[in-house]
Amino acid sequence: MIIRETSFFSNGYNLKAKLFLPDDYKEGEKRPCVIPNSGYIGLLDIYPSLFARALTKKGYVAFGFNYRGFSDSEGPAGVCKLEEQVEDIKNAITFVKTLGVIDEDRIGLLGWGMAAGLIAKVTAEDKRVKAMAGLNGFYNGERWLRSVYSYADFINMRNEIEEEKVRFVKEGTRKFDNPFHFYPMDTSTTKVVKDNLYPVKDYGQDISLEIGQSILEFNAEKYVNDIQVPVFIGHGKDNLLHPIGESKLFFEKITSKKEFYTIDGKHNDFMFDDHPVLAGLVTKLDSFFSQMQM
């Protein structure tokens, strides 16, 4: 795989990025492109790069970046707003088209975790996207939070979010806490995050509590009827962080050509280069994205 470091601007913020090319890429070629997008507090060097390594072996160009406010990208550090990340993804599409290496009629989006919902909204609004693959995601923020919190804890969380919204408006200062303050994790995901993600540089920075309101208000299902390209939805059958029912509910609402793939795993217990479950998923993704056309 050939890696070219680059950057682009989104709402005036310089976002660090990488262009990934297959080893056999020849200058002047126009290859199909997949943009793998990171989930919550994920970084380019984790799952987008993992998918890039796999997809370039299949002949695709891949392009990944760090959202604004994360790692070496500009923007308010640790401020995670889903609508702003939607904007970052759209601007990544604009930028990658300027690089002269992609078939502009074969641009696909891949969204991991929280980004599955982000790319659904992008795909609904941006006709440059010819296919999307949402993996282990959620698509309705409030419904997801209700599914993983007890009723009492959900009410307490919602009250805290409202109090923080009022405080921020009155005082104009952001409050930060550990990244999982409003993002409850299950035991399996916690172990993978602790053992494999926290050692990655810049992972785990404190997050503005605005994330709670952002998740509560985000609902990609409102845009599902505007998705007119093929959709691939993959989800771990034993995923306890984002229950598989979330993906099934979204999948049922899709009216375009669609494919559902049940991953034989949890949330990220299989997300390693040499894992056979990931290899099986990549084979399915290759078959799906290879059909991209105008």
C-alpha positions as CSV (number, residue, x, y, z in Angstrom):
1,M,0.0,0.0,0.0
2,I,1.2,3.5,-0.9
3,I,0.4,6.2,1.6
4,R,0.4,9.9,0.8
5,E,-0.1,12.3,3.7
6,T,-2.2,15.4,2.9
7,S,-4.8,17.7,4.4
8,F,-7.9,19.6,3.4
9,F,-10.1,22.3,5.0
10,S,-13.6,21.9,6.5
11,N,-15.3,25.0,7.6
12,G,-11.9,26.7,7.7
13,Y,-10.2,24.0,9.9
14,N,-7.3,22.1,8.4
15,L,-8.0,18.4,8.7
16,K,-5.1,15.9,8.5
17,A,-5.7,13.1,6.0
18,K,-4.1,10.2,4.1
19,L,-4.5,8.9,0.6
20,F,-4.1,5.2,0.4
21,L,-3.2,3.7,-3.0
22,P,-2.8,0.0,-4.1
23,D,0.7,-1.2,-4.5
24,D,0.1,-1.7,-8.2
25,Y,-1.3,1.8,-8.8
26,K,0.1,3.6,-11.8
27,E,0.1,7.3,-12.2
28,G,-2.8,8.5,-14.3
29,E,-5.1,5.7,-13.4
30,K,-8.6,6.4,-12.1
31,R,-9.6,3.8,-9.5
32,P,-12.9,3.4,-7.6
33,C,-12.6,5.1,-4.2
34,V,-13.9,4.2,-0.7
35,I,-13.7,6.7,2.1
36,P,-13.7,4.8,5.4
37,N,-15.0,7.0,8.3
38,S,-14.1,6.6,11.9
39,G,-16.7,6.1,14.7
40,Y,-16.8,7.8,18.0
41,I,-13.5,9.3,19.1
42,G,-11.9,7.0,16.6
43,L,-8.8,8.2,14.8
44,L,-7.7,7.9,11.2
45,D,-4.8,5.6,12.3
46,I,-7.2,3.1,13.8
47,Y,-10.2,1.7,11.9
48,P,-10.1,3.9,8.7
49,S,-6.5,2.8,8.2
50,L,-7.5,-0.8,9.0
51,F,-10.1,-0.8,6.2
52,A,-7.8,1.1,3.9
53,R,-5.1,-1.7,4.2
54,A,-7.8,-4.3,3.4
55,L,-9.5,-2.4,0.5
56,T,-6.3,-1.3,-1.3
57,K,-5.4,-5.0,-1.5
58,K,-8.7,-5.3,-3.5
59,G,-7.7,-2.5,-5.9
60,Y,-9.5,0.5,-4.4
61,V,-8.1,3.9,-3.6
62,A,-9.0,4.8,0.0
63,F,-9.0,8.2,1.7
64,G,-9.2,8.8,5.5
65,F,-8.9,11.8,7.8
66,N,-9.2,12.9,11.4
67,Y,-12.4,14.8,12.2
68,R,-12.0,18.4,13.3
69,G,-10.9,18.7,17.0
70,F,-9.3,15.3,17.0
71,S,-5.6,14.4,17.0
72,D,-3.6,16.7,14.6
73,S,-6.7,18.2,12.9
74,E,-7.6,21.8,13.7
75,G,-10.8,22.8,15.5
76,P,-11.9,23.0,19.1
77,A,-10.2,20.0,20.8
78,G,-12.6,17.3,22.0
79,V,-15.7,19.0,20.6
80,C,-17.6,16.2,18.9
81,K,-20.8,17.2,17.1
82,L,-22.3,14.7,14.7
83,E,-23.6,17.4,12.3
84,E,-20.1,18.9,12.0
85,Q,-18.7,15.5,11.2
86,V,-21.2,15.1,8.5
87,E,-19.9,18.4,7.0
88,D,-16.3,17.0,7.3
89,I,-17.2,13.9,5.3
90,K,-18.8,16.0,2.6
91,N,-15.7,18.1,2.3
92,A,-13.5,15.0,2.2
93,I,-15.5,14.0,-0.9
94,T,-14.9,17.4,-2.5
95,F,-11.2,17.2,-1.8
96,V,-10.5,13.6,-2.9
97,K,-12.1,14.5,-6.3
98,T,-9.3,17.0,-6.8
99,L,-6.5,14.5,-6.4
100,G,-6.6,13.0,-9.9
101,V,-6.5,9.4,-8.8
102,I,-10.2,8.3,-8.5
103,D,-13.0,7.5,-10.8
104,E,-15.4,10.3,-9.8
105,D,-18.4,8.2,-10.7
106,R,-17.4,5.4,-8.3
107,I,-17.1,7.0,-4.8
108,G,-18.3,4.9,-1.9
109,L,-18.6,5.7,1.8
110,L,-17.9,3.3,4.7
111,G,-19.0,4.3,8.2
112,W,-17.8,2.4,11.3
113,G,-19.8,2.6,14.5
114,M,-21.3,6.1,15.0
115,A,-20.1,7.0,11.5
116,A,-22.7,4.6,10.0
117,G,-25.4,7.1,10.8
118,L,-23.2,10.0,9.6
119,I,-22.6,8.5,6.2
120,A,-26.3,7.7,5.8
121,K,-27.1,11.4,6.1
122,V,-24.3,12.3,3.7
123,T,-25.5,9.7,1.2
124,A,-29.0,11.1,1.4
125,E,-27.8,14.6,0.7
126,D,-24.8,14.2,-1.6
127,K,-25.4,12.6,-5.0
128,R,-21.7,12.2,-5.5
129,V,-21.9,9.1,-3.3
130,K,-22.6,6.0,-5.3
131,A,-22.8,3.4,-2.5
132,M,-22.6,3.3,1.3
133,A,-21.7,0.6,3.8
134,G,-22.7,1.1,7.5
135,L,-21.0,-1.2,9.9
136,N,-21.9,-1.8,13.6
137,G,-23.7,1.5,13.8
138,F,-26.8,3.2,15.2
139,Y,-29.0,5.5,13.2
140,N,-31.3,7.1,15.7
141,G,-29.4,8.5,18.6
142,E,-32.2,8.8,21.2
143,R,-33.4,5.3,20.5
144,W,-29.9,3.9,20.8
145,L,-29.4,5.6,24.1
146,R,-32.7,4.3,25.4
147,S,-31.7,0.8,24.5
148,V,-28.4,0.8,26.4
149,Y,-29.5,2.8,29.5
150,S,-32.0,1.8,32.1
151,Y,-35.1,4.0,32.2
152,A,-33.9,5.8,35.3
153,D,-30.4,6.3,34.0
154,F,-31.7,7.6,30.7
155,I,-33.9,10.2,32.5
156,N,-30.9,11.3,34.6
157,M,-28.7,11.5,31.5
158,R,-31.3,13.6,29.7
159,N,-31.6,16.0,32.6
160,E,-27.9,16.4,32.8
161,I,-27.7,17.1,29.1
162,E,-30.4,19.8,29.5
163,E,-28.6,21.3,32.5
164,E,-25.4,21.4,30.5
165,K,-27.1,23.0,27.6
166,V,-28.4,25.8,29.8
167,R,-25.1,26.3,31.6
168,F,-23.2,26.5,28.3
169,V,-25.6,29.2,27.0
170,K,-25.4,31.2,30.2
171,E,-21.7,30.9,30.8
172,G,-20.2,30.3,27.4
173,T,-17.7,27.7,28.6
174,R,-17.5,24.1,27.7
175,K,-17.3,21.3,30.3
176,F,-15.2,18.3,29.4
177,D,-15.2,14.8,30.8
178,N,-14.0,11.3,29.9
179,P,-15.1,10.3,26.4
180,F,-17.6,7.7,27.7
181,H,-19.5,10.0,30.0
182,F,-22.5,9.8,27.7
183,Y,-21.4,6.7,25.8
184,P,-21.9,3.6,28.0
185,M,-19.7,0.7,26.9
186,D,-20.2,-3.0,27.4
187,T,-17.5,-5.2,29.0
188,S,-16.2,-6.7,25.7
189,T,-15.8,-3.4,24.0
190,T,-14.2,-1.8,27.1
191,K,-11.5,-4.5,27.0
192,V,-10.7,-4.0,23.3
193,V,-10.6,-0.2,23.8
194,K,-8.4,-0.5,26.9
195,D,-6.0,-3.0,25.4
196,N,-5.8,-1.9,21.8
197,L,-7.1,1.6,21.3
198,Y,-5.9,3.6,24.3
199,P,-2.2,2.8,23.4
200,V,-2.7,4.7,20.1
201,K,-1.4,8.2,20.2
202,D,-4.1,10.8,20.9
203,Y,-6.9,8.3,21.6
204,G,-9.1,8.9,24.6
205,Q,-9.0,12.7,24.9
206,D,-11.6,14.3,27.1
207,I,-14.8,15.2,25.2
208,S,-17.1,18.2,25.6
209,L,-20.4,17.2,27.2
210,E,-22.1,18.7,24.1
211,I,-21.8,15.2,22.7
212,G,-24.8,14.1,24.7
213,Q,-27.2,16.6,23.1
214,S,-25.7,15.9,19.7
215,I,-26.4,12.2,19.9
216,L,-29.9,12.7,21.3
217,E,-30.8,15.0,18.4
218,F,-29.2,12.9,15.6
219,N,-31.6,10.8,13.5
220,A,-30.4,9.5,10.1
221,E,-33.7,7.8,9.6
222,K,-35.3,11.1,8.8
223,Y,-33.3,11.1,5.5
224,V,-33.6,7.4,4.6
225,N,-36.1,8.0,1.7
226,D,-33.6,10.2,0.0
227,I,-31.0,7.5,-0.2
228,Q,-31.2,6.3,-3.8
229,V,-28.0,4.2,-4.1
230,P,-27.1,0.7,-3.0
231,V,-26.7,0.2,0.8
232,F,-24.8,-2.4,2.7
233,I,-25.5,-2.8,6.4
234,G,-23.3,-5.1,8.5
235,H,-23.6,-5.7,12.2
236,G,-22.2,-8.0,14.8
237,K,-24.7,-10.5,15.9
238,D,-23.5,-10.3,19.5
239,N,-22.8,-6.5,19.6
240,L,-23.8,-5.2,23.0
241,L,-22.5,-1.6,22.4
242,H,-24.7,-0.9,19.5
243,P,-27.4,-3.7,19.5
244,I,-28.1,-5.3,16.1
245,G,-31.7,-4.3,16.3
246,E,-30.6,-0.7,15.5
247,S,-29.3,-1.7,12.1
248,K,-32.2,-3.9,11.4
249,L,-34.7,-1.1,12.1
250,F,-32.8,1.2,9.7
251,F,-32.4,-1.5,7.1
252,E,-36.1,-2.1,7.0
253,K,-36.7,1.6,6.1
254,I,-34.2,1.6,3.1
255,T,-36.1,1.7,-0.2
256,S,-33.0,1.5,-2.5
257,K,-31.1,-1.7,-3.4
258,K,-29.8,-3.1,-0.1
259,E,-27.9,-6.0,1.5
260,F,-27.7,-7.0,5.2
261,Y,-24.8,-8.9,6.5
262,T,-24.6,-10.5,10.0
263,I,-21.1,-10.3,11.3
264,D,-20.0,-13.3,13.4
265,G,-18.7,-11.1,16.3
266,K,-19.4,-8.4,18.8
267,H,-18.5,-4.8,18.3
268,N,-14.8,-4.7,17.7
269,D,-13.4,-8.0,18.9
270,F,-12.6,-9.0,15.3
271,M,-11.1,-5.7,14.1
272,F,-7.6,-6.9,13.5
273,D,-5.7,-7.3,10.2
274,D,-5.3,-11.0,10.5
275,H,-8.8,-11.9,11.9
276,P,-10.8,-14.3,9.8
277,V,-14.1,-12.5,10.6
278,L,-12.7,-9.2,9.3
279,A,-11.5,-11.0,6.2
280,G,-15.0,-12.3,5.6
281,L,-16.5,-8.9,6.0
282,V,-13.9,-7.3,3.6
283,T,-14.8,-10.0,1.0
284,K,-18.4,-8.9,1.3
285,L,-17.5,-5.3,1.1
286,D,-15.4,-5.8,-2.0
287,S,-18.3,-7.6,-3.7
288,F,-20.6,-4.8,-2.8
289,F,-18.4,-1.8,-3.7
290,S,-17.3,-3.5,-7.0
291,Q,-20.8,-2.9,-8.3
292,M,-20.6,0.9,-7.9
293,Q,-21.8,2.7,-11.1
294,M,-23.5,5.9,-12.2
